[in-house]
Amino acid sequence: MKEPLHHYIKPGILHFMAYPVAEGTGPVLETLKKIISDEYFEVIEISWIKDEQTRKEAGAMLATAGVEVKYGAHPRLLSQQLDLNSADESMRGRAVDEVKQGIDEAVSMGIEDVALLSGRDPGPDRRAAAMDILERSLRELCAYGEASGTRIVLEVFDQSVDKCCLIGPARVAREISQRVKQEHDNFGLIVDLSHTPLLGESPADALRPVAQYLVHAHIGNCLLSDPSDPAYGDKHPRFGYPGSVNGVAEIVEYLKELFYIGYLKADGSSRASLSFEVKPVGAEDPDLVIANAKRYLNQAWSELEL
């Protein structure tokens, strides 16, 4: 591509993956400032911030920086082992209530997109029932979000390796989207390059069936070769991590598919967000992991031909 990537893409990053703040505590403000001071990033995805004063300060910083902000409810659900498609109604209700709290928190900070993940895949025999339960939860959350102009965004995860989520393969993601969108326009999907190898899908497999529902995209890496490695599964190691799957060639293929389905516009008529989901392994320095991600995307961009 001859034009700079920012002509087509609004690069972003998941704050709560890159830095140790997923529990809603920790060096939230210090690390937030590092990202939003970097003009490379036009989008940032944050999660819960438990302390109200810290949350207010974060909101002021984000407004000052002029970045687009998205909210990820994943840590709220995963850390408490909550499941939006649980057959246990009390568990399902707790999961829905937790996401509603996340929506309220996002709205208080002026954030319009709230992302989440489905619960665990219960296996073939109970999958149809779980889909019905998930649809009910998503409809409830979409209805709740409509009053504040909030969009509910479901991220596609692996179904059998690590998170073992119901959603899931592209055909299942398409099905749940079709069902929810029948009544609610404020719904969409996230596809992540990190998750496509975990699902045994290529970028084309993962993106083309759900193209009309895609509202955001993530880019990252994964490792499948060694279950004993701390980066195994859905851990989002840096690009170039020994034994990992995604490198420059895979990023190029992913970008090509994002252009092919029209998420990215070859004529530059509009720009779409693409966020890094990367996480340090062990004692790795988060700042260096972030720098690594930018270098890999820049290199892929220099090699991309449409």
MITI-943726 format. One record per residue (C-alpha): residue in three letters; x negated, y, z; residue number from 0. Coordinates in steps of 0.001 Angstrom, whole numbers, plus 500000, padded with zeros to 6 digits. Layout:
// MITI-943726
<atom resn="Ala" X="X" Y="Y" Z="Z" resi="NUM"/>
...
END
This chain:
// MITI-943726
<atom resn="Met" X="500000" Y="500000" Z="500000" resi="0"/>
<atom resn="Lys" X="498667" Y="503427" Z="499102" resi="1"/>
<atom resn="Glu" X="500739" Y="505451" Z="501532" resi="2"/>
<atom resn="Pro" X="499930" Y="505296" Z="505264" resi="3"/>
<atom resn="Leu" X="502035" Y="502788" Z="507200" resi="4"/>
<atom resn="His" X="503705" Y="505583" Z="509147" resi="5"/>
<atom resn="His" X="505357" Y="506615" Z="505880" resi="6"/>
<atom resn="Tyr" X="507457" Y="503415" Z="506104" resi="7"/>
<atom resn="Ile" X="507228" Y="502244" Z="509730" resi="8"/>
<atom resn="Lys" X="507773" Y="503716" Z="513173" resi="9"/>
<atom resn="Pro" X="505245" Y="501669" Z="515160" resi="10"/>
<atom resn="Gly" X="506182" Y="500779" Z="518705" resi="11"/>
<atom resn="Ile" X="505169" Y="498612" Z="521639" resi="12"/>
<atom resn="Leu" X="506756" Y="496817" Z="524577" resi="13"/>
<atom resn="His" X="505438" Y="498626" Z="527630" resi="14"/>
<atom resn="Phe" X="506481" Y="495875" Z="530027" resi="15"/>
<atom resn="Met" X="504549" Y="493207" Z="528101" resi="16"/>
<atom resn="Ala" X="501352" Y="495147" Z="527531" resi="17"/>
<atom resn="Tyr" X="501058" Y="496254" Z="531161" resi="18"/>
<atom resn="Pro" X="501935" Y="494532" Z="534485" resi="19"/>
<atom resn="Val" X="505228" Y="496328" Z="535119" resi="20"/>
<atom resn="Ala" X="507781" Y="493650" Z="534184" resi="21"/>
<atom resn="Glu" X="508941" Y="493336" Z="537795" resi="22"/>
<atom resn="Gly" X="510145" Y="496931" Z="537708" resi="23"/>
<atom resn="Thr" X="507261" Y="498045" Z="539899" resi="24"/>
<atom resn="Gly" X="503523" Y="498617" Z="539489" resi="25"/>
<atom resn="Pro" X="501666" Y="501368" Z="537598" resi="26"/>
<atom resn="Val" X="504715" Y="502408" Z="535595" resi="27"/>
<atom resn="Leu" X="503977" Y="506094" Z="535097" resi="28"/>
<atom resn="Glu" X="500235" Y="505766" Z="534543" resi="29"/>
<atom resn="Thr" X="500596" Y="503108" Z="531875" resi="30"/>
<atom resn="Leu" X="503599" Y="504776" Z="530282" resi="31"/>
<atom resn="Lys" X="501532" Y="507921" Z="529812" resi="32"/>
<atom resn="Lys" X="498776" Y="505952" Z="528067" resi="33"/>
<atom resn="Ile" X="501183" Y="504748" Z="525408" resi="34"/>
<atom resn="Ile" X="503176" Y="507911" Z="524797" resi="35"/>
<atom resn="Ser" X="499996" Y="509998" Z="524651" resi="36"/>
<atom resn="Asp" X="498925" Y="507901" Z="521665" resi="37"/>
<atom resn="Glu" X="500427" Y="509432" Z="518513" resi="38"/>
<atom resn="Tyr" X="500162" Y="506051" Z="516756" resi="39"/>
<atom resn="Phe" X="503247" Y="504968" Z="518676" resi="40"/>
<atom resn="Glu" X="506612" Y="506501" Z="517823" resi="41"/>
<atom resn="Val" X="508696" Y="503900" Z="519668" resi="42"/>
<atom resn="Ile" X="508341" Y="502476" Z="523162" resi="43"/>
<atom resn="Glu" X="510358" Y="499722" Z="524798" resi="44"/>
<atom resn="Ile" X="510692" Y="499892" Z="528548" resi="45"/>
<atom resn="Ser" X="512527" Y="497786" Z="531108" resi="46"/>
<atom resn="Trp" X="513887" Y="498236" Z="534600" resi="47"/>
<atom resn="Ile" X="512215" Y="500718" Z="536913" resi="48"/>
<atom resn="Lys" X="513385" Y="499944" Z="540395" resi="49"/>
<atom resn="Asp" X="512400" Y="503170" Z="542126" resi="50"/>
<atom resn="Glu" X="514866" Y="505938" Z="541270" resi="51"/>
<atom resn="Gln" X="512357" Y="508779" Z="541511" resi="52"/>
<atom resn="Thr" X="509867" Y="506925" Z="539322" resi="53"/>
<atom resn="Arg" X="512658" Y="506322" Z="536824" resi="54"/>
<atom resn="Lys" X="513492" Y="510025" Z="536718" resi="55"/>
<atom resn="Glu" X="509844" Y="510935" Z="536207" resi="56"/>
<atom resn="Ala" X="509533" Y="508344" Z="533463" resi="57"/>
<atom resn="Gly" X="512603" Y="509744" Z="531733" resi="58"/>
<atom resn="Ala" X="511143" Y="513248" Z="531825" resi="59"/>
<atom resn="Met" X="507827" Y="512012" Z="530411" resi="60"/>
<atom resn="Leu" X="509549" Y="510153" Z="527582" resi="61"/>
<atom resn="Ala" X="511641" Y="513195" Z="526678" resi="62"/>
<atom resn="Thr" X="508561" Y="515409" Z="526649" resi="63"/>
<atom resn="Ala" X="506632" Y="513024" Z="524410" resi="64"/>
<atom resn="Gly" X="509425" Y="512889" Z="521837" resi="65"/>
<atom resn="Val" X="509268" Y="509138" Z="521282" resi="66"/>
<atom resn="Glu" X="512156" Y="506817" Z="520471" resi="67"/>
<atom resn="Val" X="512929" Y="504677" Z="523520" resi="68"/>
<atom resn="Lys" X="514513" Y="501237" Z="523670" resi="69"/>
<atom resn="Tyr" X="515374" Y="499165" Z="526729" resi="70"/>
<atom resn="Gly" X="514635" Y="495489" Z="527271" resi="71"/>
<atom resn="Ala" X="516775" Y="493659" Z="529832" resi="72"/>
<atom resn="His" X="514727" Y="490474" Z="529430" resi="73"/>
<atom resn="Pro" X="512766" Y="490866" Z="532703" resi="74"/>
<atom resn="Arg" X="515977" Y="491364" Z="534665" resi="75"/>
<atom resn="Leu" X="517332" Y="488068" Z="533360" resi="76"/>
<atom resn="Leu" X="514179" Y="485954" Z="533264" resi="77"/>
<atom resn="Ser" X="512808" Y="486926" Z="536682" resi="78"/>
<atom resn="Gln" X="516099" Y="485970" Z="538335" resi="79"/>
<atom resn="Gln" X="516722" Y="482916" Z="536134" resi="80"/>
<atom resn="Leu" X="520034" Y="484341" Z="534944" resi="81"/>
<atom resn="Asp" X="521814" Y="482807" Z="531957" resi="82"/>
<atom resn="Leu" X="524383" Y="484537" Z="529737" resi="83"/>
<atom resn="Asn" X="525638" Y="481220" Z="528402" resi="84"/>
<atom resn="Ser" X="525714" Y="479295" Z="531661" resi="85"/>
<atom resn="Ala" X="528598" Y="476865" Z="532121" resi="86"/>
<atom resn="Asp" X="528618" Y="478019" Z="535748" resi="87"/>
<atom resn="Glu" X="530942" Y="481017" Z="535672" resi="88"/>
<atom resn="Ser" X="529366" Y="482622" Z="538730" resi="89"/>
<atom resn="Met" X="525940" Y="482423" Z="537076" resi="90"/>
<atom resn="Arg" X="527298" Y="483825" Z="533825" resi="91"/>
<atom resn="Gly" X="529003" Y="486641" Z="535694" resi="92"/>
<atom resn="Arg" X="525811" Y="487518" Z="537565" resi="93"/>
<atom resn="Ala" X="523908" Y="487632" Z="534281" resi="94"/>
<atom resn="Val" X="526500" Y="489916" Z="532679" resi="95"/>
<atom resn="Asp" X="526542" Y="492206" Z="535718" resi="96"/>
<atom resn="Glu" X="522748" Y="492401" Z="535677" resi="97"/>
<atom resn="Val" X="522723" Y="493489" Z="532042" resi="98"/>
<atom resn="Lys" X="525457" Y="496041" Z="532786" resi="99"/>
<atom resn="Gln" X="523176" Y="497512" Z="535431" resi="100"/>
<atom resn="Gly" X="520467" Y="497676" Z="532788" resi="101"/>
<atom resn="Ile" X="522848" Y="499465" Z="530428" resi="102"/>
<atom resn="Asp" X="523649" Y="502014" Z="533140" resi="103"/>
<atom resn="Glu" X="519939" Y="502542" Z="533766" resi="104"/>
<atom resn="Ala" X="519269" Y="502957" Z="530061" resi="105"/>
<atom resn="Val" X="522133" Y="505428" Z="529646" resi="106"/>
<atom resn="Ser" X="520819" Y="507508" Z="532545" resi="107"/>
<atom resn="Met" X="517569" Y="507880" Z="530575" resi="108"/>
<atom resn="Gly" X="519242" Y="508623" Z="527248" resi="109"/>
<atom resn="Ile" X="518448" Y="505223" Z="525723" resi="110"/>
<atom resn="Glu" X="520895" Y="503782" Z="523191" resi="111"/>
<atom resn="Asp" X="519553" Y="500258" Z="522487" resi="112"/>
<atom resn="Val" X="519568" Y="497551" Z="525171" resi="113"/>
<atom resn="Ala" X="517956" Y="494251" Z="524208" resi="114"/>
<atom resn="Leu" X="518446" Y="490876" Z="525848" resi="115"/>
<atom resn="Leu" X="518052" Y="487149" Z="525247" resi="116"/>
<atom resn="Ser" X="520435" Y="484245" Z="525374" resi="117"/>
<atom resn="Gly" X="520335" Y="481640" Z="528113" resi="118"/>
<atom resn="Arg" X="518822" Y="478198" Z="527790" resi="119"/>
<atom resn="Asp" X="519814" Y="475743" Z="525092" resi="120"/>
<atom resn="Pro" X="521760" Y="472959" Z="526856" resi="121"/>
<atom resn="Gly" X="521108" Y="470432" Z="524085" resi="122"/>
<atom resn="Pro" X="523131" Y="469246" Z="521088" resi="123"/>
<atom resn="Asp" X="526079" Y="467842" Z="523035" resi="124"/>
<atom resn="Arg" X="526817" Y="471086" Z="524891" resi="125"/>
<atom resn="Arg" X="525583" Y="473604" Z="522332" resi="126"/>
<atom resn="Ala" X="528999" Y="474445" Z="520864" resi="127"/>
<atom resn="Ala" X="530419" Y="475190" Z="524306" resi="128"/>
<atom resn="Ala" X="527378" Y="477312" Z="525152" resi="129"/>
<atom resn="Met" X="527892" Y="479323" Z="521954" resi="130"/>
<atom resn="Asp" X="531458" Y="480074" Z="523009" resi="131"/>
<atom resn="Ile" X="530279" Y="481198" Z="526444" resi="132"/>
<atom resn="Leu" X="527520" Y="483366" Z="524984" resi="133"/>
<atom resn="Glu" X="529974" Y="484961" Z="522578" resi="134"/>
<atom resn="Arg" X="532208" Y="485868" Z="525508" resi="135"/>
<atom resn="Ser" X="529297" Y="487421" Z="527409" resi="136"/>
<atom resn="Leu" X="528104" Y="489405" Z="524398" resi="137"/>
<atom resn="Arg" X="531612" Y="490659" Z="523637" resi="138"/>
<atom resn="Glu" X="531959" Y="491792" Z="527248" resi="139"/>
<atom resn="Leu" X="528634" Y="493611" Z="527109" resi="140"/>
<atom resn="Cys" X="529385" Y="495214" Z="523749" resi="141"/>
<atom resn="Ala" X="532725" Y="496442" Z="525080" resi="142"/>
<atom resn="Tyr" X="530981" Y="497838" Z="528149" resi="143"/>
<atom resn="Gly" X="528371" Y="499564" Z="526013" resi="144"/>
<atom resn="Glu" X="530843" Y="501134" Z="523597" resi="145"/>
<atom resn="Ala" X="531916" Y="503804" Z="526081" resi="146"/>
<atom resn="Ser" X="528359" Y="505162" Z="526302" resi="147"/>
<atom resn="Gly" X="527331" Y="504566" Z="522685" resi="148"/>
<atom resn="Thr" X="525014" Y="501714" Z="523668" resi="149"/>
<atom resn="Arg" X="524054" Y="499019" Z="521174" resi="150"/>
<atom resn="Ile" X="523514" Y="495471" Z="522436" resi="151"/>
<atom resn="Val" X="520608" Y="493785" Z="520680" resi="152"/>
<atom resn="Leu" X="519991" Y="490046" Z="520958" resi="153"/>
<atom resn="Glu" X="516416" Y="488872" Z="520469" resi="154"/>
<atom resn="Val" X="515787" Y="485511" Z="518810" resi="155"/>
<atom resn="Phe" X="513606" Y="483171" Z="520917" resi="156"/>
<atom resn="Asp" X="512272" Y="479624" Z="520615" resi="157"/>
<atom resn="Gln" X="514644" Y="476746" Z="521286" resi="158"/>
<atom resn="Ser" X="512324" Y="473923" Z="522330" resi="159"/>
<atom resn="Val" X="508818" Y="475102" Z="523297" resi="160"/>
<atom resn="Asp" X="508795" Y="477715" Z="526052" resi="161"/>
<atom resn="Lys" X="511870" Y="479880" Z="526721" resi="162"/>
<atom resn="Cys" X="514067" Y="477163" Z="525118" resi="163"/>
<atom resn="Cys" X="516887" Y="479592" Z="524355" resi="164"/>
<atom resn="Leu" X="520184" Y="478869" Z="522696" resi="165"/>
<atom resn="Ile" X="519405" Y="481625" Z="520150" resi="166"/>
<atom resn="Gly" X="517474" Y="480167" Z="518527" resi="167"/>
<atom resn="Pro" X="517063" Y="479194" Z="514872" resi="168"/>
<atom resn="Ala" X="518093" Y="481714" Z="512217" resi="169"/>
<atom resn="Arg" X="521274" Y="479854" Z="511294" resi="170"/>
<atom resn="Val" X="522417" Y="479958" Z="514944" resi="171"/>
<atom resn="Ala" X="521466" Y="483634" Z="515251" resi="172"/>
<atom resn="Arg" X="523520" Y="484342" Z="512145" resi="173"/>
<atom resn="Glu" X="526504" Y="482459" Z="513523" resi="174"/>
<atom resn="Ile" X="526601" Y="484299" Z="516850" resi="175"/>
<atom resn="Ser" X="526161" Y="487622" Z="515043" resi="176"/>
<atom resn="Gln" X="529057" Y="486907" Z="512711" resi="177"/>
<atom resn="Arg" X="531268" Y="486037" Z="515646" resi="178"/>
<atom resn="Val" X="530414" Y="489075" Z="517782" resi="179"/>
<atom resn="Lys" X="530451" Y="491557" Z="514894" resi="180"/>
<atom resn="Gln" X="534037" Y="490640" Z="514058" resi="181"/>
<atom resn="Glu" X="535113" Y="492951" Z="516884" resi="182"/>
<atom resn="His" X="532043" Y="494964" Z="517846" resi="183"/>
<atom resn="Asp" X="529897" Y="497122" Z="515574" resi="184"/>
<atom resn="Asn" X="527460" Y="497927" Z="518369" resi="185"/>
<atom resn="Phe" X="525584" Y="494649" Z="518067" resi="186"/>
<atom resn="Gly" X="522441" Y="493546" Z="516260" resi="187"/>
<atom resn="Leu" X="519437" Y="491239" Z="516285" resi="188"/>
<atom resn="Ile" X="515696" Y="491396" Z="516873" resi="189"/>
<atom resn="Val" X="513395" Y="488971" Z="515074" resi="190"/>
<atom resn="Asp" X="509831" Y="488572" Z="516367" resi="191"/>
<atom resn="Leu" X="506882" Y="487256" Z="514367" resi="192"/>
<atom resn="Ser" X="505635" Y="485701" Z="517619" resi="193"/>
<atom resn="His" X="508657" Y="483419" Z="517761" resi="194"/>
<atom resn="Thr" X="508902" Y="482226" Z="514166" resi="195"/>
<atom resn="Pro" X="506138" Y="479578" Z="514497" resi="196"/>
<atom resn="Leu" X="507711" Y="478374" Z="517755" resi="197"/>
<atom resn="Leu" X="510918" Y="477759" Z="515810" resi="198"/>
<atom resn="Gly" X="509122" Y="476097" Z="512907" resi="199"/>
<atom resn="Glu" X="510290" Y="478905" Z="510626" resi="200"/>
<atom resn="Ser" X="508477" Y="481061" Z="508116" resi="201"/>
<atom resn="Pro" X="509160" Y="484819" Z="508044" resi="202"/>
<atom resn="Ala" X="511495" Y="484181" Z="505104" resi="203"/>
<atom resn="Asp" X="513313" Y="481443" Z="507030" resi="204"/>
<atom resn="Ala" X="513691" Y="483702" Z="510056" resi="205"/>
<atom resn="Leu" X="514655" Y="486947" Z="508329" resi="206"/>
<atom resn="Arg" X="516673" Y="486276" Z="505196" resi="207"/>
<atom resn="Pro" X="519668" Y="484541" Z="506849" resi="208"/>
<atom resn="Val" X="520091" Y="487390" Z="509361" resi="209"/>
<atom resn="Ala" X="519066" Y="490363" Z="507221" resi="210"/>
<atom resn="Gln" X="522404" Y="492156" Z="507564" resi="211"/>
<atom resn="Tyr" X="522260" Y="491956" Z="511364" resi="212"/>
<atom resn="Leu" X="518627" Y="492961" Z="511877" resi="213"/>
<atom resn="Val" X="518294" Y="496269" Z="513730" resi="214"/>
<atom resn="His" X="514770" Y="495968" Z="515112" resi="215"/>
<atom resn="Ala" X="511660" Y="493823" Z="514665" resi="216"/>
<atom resn="His" X="508768" Y="492726" Z="516860" resi="217"/>
<atom resn="Ile" X="505299" Y="491690" Z="515812" resi="218"/>
<atom resn="Gly" X="502976" Y="489492" Z="517827" resi="219"/>
<atom resn="Asn" X="501146" Y="486191" Z="518138" resi="220"/>
<atom resn="Cys" X="501561" Y="482781" Z="519742" resi="221"/>
<atom resn="Leu" X="499605" Y="479605" Z="520433" resi="222"/>
<atom resn="Leu" X="500829" Y="476073" Z="519785" resi="223"/>
<atom resn="Ser" X="497627" Y="474033" Z="519580" resi="224"/>
<atom resn="Asp" X="496816" Y="473444" Z="523263" resi="225"/>
<atom resn="Pro" X="499480" Y="473082" Z="525997" resi="226"/>
<atom resn="Ser" X="496767" Y="473464" Z="528658" resi="227"/>
<atom resn="Asp" X="495779" Y="476924" Z="527418" resi="228"/>
<atom resn="Pro" X="497215" Y="479813" Z="529484" resi="229"/>
<atom resn="Ala" X="498353" Y="481445" Z="526253" resi="230"/>
<atom resn="Tyr" X="500352" Y="478402" Z="525119" resi="231"/>
<atom resn="Gly" X="503917" Y="478954" Z="523994" resi="232"/>
<atom resn="Asp" X="505649" Y="482309" Z="524169" resi="233"/>
<atom resn="Lys" X="502870" Y="484274" Z="525892" resi="234"/>
<atom resn="His" X="502172" Y="486798" Z="523134" resi="235"/>
<atom resn="Pro" X="498349" Y="486661" Z="523190" resi="236"/>
<atom resn="Arg" X="496271" Y="489174" Z="521273" resi="237"/>
<atom resn="Phe" X="495682" Y="488642" Z="517594" resi="238"/>
<atom resn="Gly" X="492567" Y="486580" Z="517070" resi="239"/>
<atom resn="Tyr" X="492985" Y="484655" Z="520322" resi="240"/>
<atom resn="Pro" X="491251" Y="481268" Z="519871" resi="241"/>
<atom resn="Gly" X="493627" Y="478675" Z="518427" resi="242"/>
<atom resn="Ser" X="496497" Y="481119" Z="517923" resi="243"/>
<atom resn="Val" X="498773" Y="481148" Z="514894" resi="244"/>
<atom resn="Asn" X="499283" Y="484677" Z="513578" resi="245"/>
<atom resn="Gly" X="496562" Y="486798" Z="512012" resi="246"/>
<atom resn="Val" X="496271" Y="489304" Z="509196" resi="247"/>
<atom resn="Ala" X="497658" Y="486931" Z="506540" resi="248"/>
<atom resn="Glu" X="500739" Y="486138" Z="508626" resi="249"/>
<atom resn="Ile" X="501345" Y="489823" Z="509356" resi="250"/>
<atom resn="Val" X="501136" Y="490568" Z="505638" resi="251"/>
<atom resn="Glu" X="503703" Y="487854" Z="504898" resi="252"/>
<atom resn="Tyr" X="506016" Y="489207" Z="507610" resi="253"/>
<atom resn="Leu" X="505764" Y="492751" Z="506276" resi="254"/>
<atom resn="Lys" X="506523" Y="491542" Z="502758" resi="255"/>
<atom resn="Glu" X="509689" Y="489867" Z="504004" resi="256"/>
<atom resn="Leu" X="510753" Y="492958" Z="505938" resi="257"/>
<atom resn="Phe" X="510479" Y="494901" Z="502688" resi="258"/>
<atom resn="Tyr" X="512180" Y="492111" Z="500716" resi="259"/>
<atom resn="Ile" X="515301" Y="492132" Z="502905" resi="260"/>
<atom resn="Gly" X="515425" Y="495923" Z="502876" resi="261"/>
<atom resn="Tyr" X="514670" Y="496469" Z="506543" resi="262"/>
<atom resn="Leu" X="511597" Y="498404" Z="505441" resi="263"/>
<atom resn="Lys" X="512217" Y="500688" Z="502467" resi="264"/>
<atom resn="Ala" X="509705" Y="500545" Z="499628" resi="265"/>
<atom resn="Asp" X="510790" Y="503977" Z="498411" resi="266"/>
<atom resn="Gly" X="510105" Y="505490" Z="501832" resi="267"/>
<atom resn="Ser" X="513682" Y="506782" Z="502018" resi="268"/>
<atom resn="Ser" X="513904" Y="505866" Z="505700" resi="269"/>
<atom resn="Arg" X="511621" Y="504398" Z="508321" resi="270"/>
<atom resn="Ala" X="512338" Y="501440" Z="510590" resi="271"/>
<atom resn="Ser" X="510860" Y="500503" Z="513949" resi="272"/>
<atom resn="Leu" X="508345" Y="497677" Z="514335" resi="273"/>
<atom resn="Ser" X="507062" Y="497040" Z="517864" resi="274"/>
<atom resn="Phe" X="504052" Y="495097" Z="519072" resi="275"/>
<atom resn="Glu" X="504824" Y="492475" Z="521669" resi="276"/>
<atom resn="Val" X="501380" Y="491633" Z="523019" resi="277"/>
<atom resn="Lys" X="500217" Y="490643" Z="526484" resi="278"/>
<atom resn="Pro" X="496755" Y="490234" Z="528019" resi="279"/>
<atom resn="Val" X="495683" Y="486706" Z="528904" resi="280"/>
<atom resn="Gly" X="493847" Y="486322" Z="532201" resi="281"/>
<atom resn="Ala" X="491534" Y="489244" Z="532900" resi="282"/>
<atom resn="Glu" X="491829" Y="490828" Z="529464" resi="283"/>
<atom resn="Asp" X="492076" Y="494621" Z="529447" resi="284"/>
<atom resn="Pro" X="495531" Y="495765" Z="528293" resi="285"/>
<atom resn="Asp" X="494126" Y="498825" Z="526543" resi="286"/>
<atom resn="Leu" X="491834" Y="496650" Z="524452" resi="287"/>
<atom resn="Val" X="494668" Y="494250" Z="523613" resi="288"/>
<atom resn="Ile" X="496683" Y="497222" Z="522358" resi="289"/>
<atom resn="Ala" X="493748" Y="498518" Z="520314" resi="290"/>
<atom resn="Asn" X="493365" Y="495025" Z="518843" resi="291"/>
<atom resn="Ala" X="497019" Y="495009" Z="517754" resi="292"/>
<atom resn="Lys" X="496723" Y="498345" Z="515992" resi="293"/>
<atom resn="Arg" X="493598" Y="497213" Z="514155" resi="294"/>
<atom resn="Tyr" X="495277" Y="494026" Z="512940" resi="295"/>
<atom resn="Leu" X="498349" Y="495869" Z="511681" resi="296"/>
<atom resn="Asn" X="496179" Y="498484" Z="509983" resi="297"/>
<atom resn="Gln" X="494171" Y="495754" Z="508265" resi="298"/>
<atom resn="Ala" X="497306" Y="493935" Z="507160" resi="299"/>
<atom resn="Trp" X="498692" Y="497171" Z="505798" resi="300"/>
<atom resn="Ser" X="495537" Y="497743" Z="503760" resi="301"/>
<atom resn="Glu" X="495960" Y="494281" Z="502192" resi="302"/>
<atom resn="Leu" X="499708" Y="494477" Z="501599" resi="303"/>
<atom resn="Glu" X="500871" Y="494507" Z="497986" resi="304"/>
<atom resn="Leu" X="504534" Y="494668" Z="497034" resi="305"/>
END
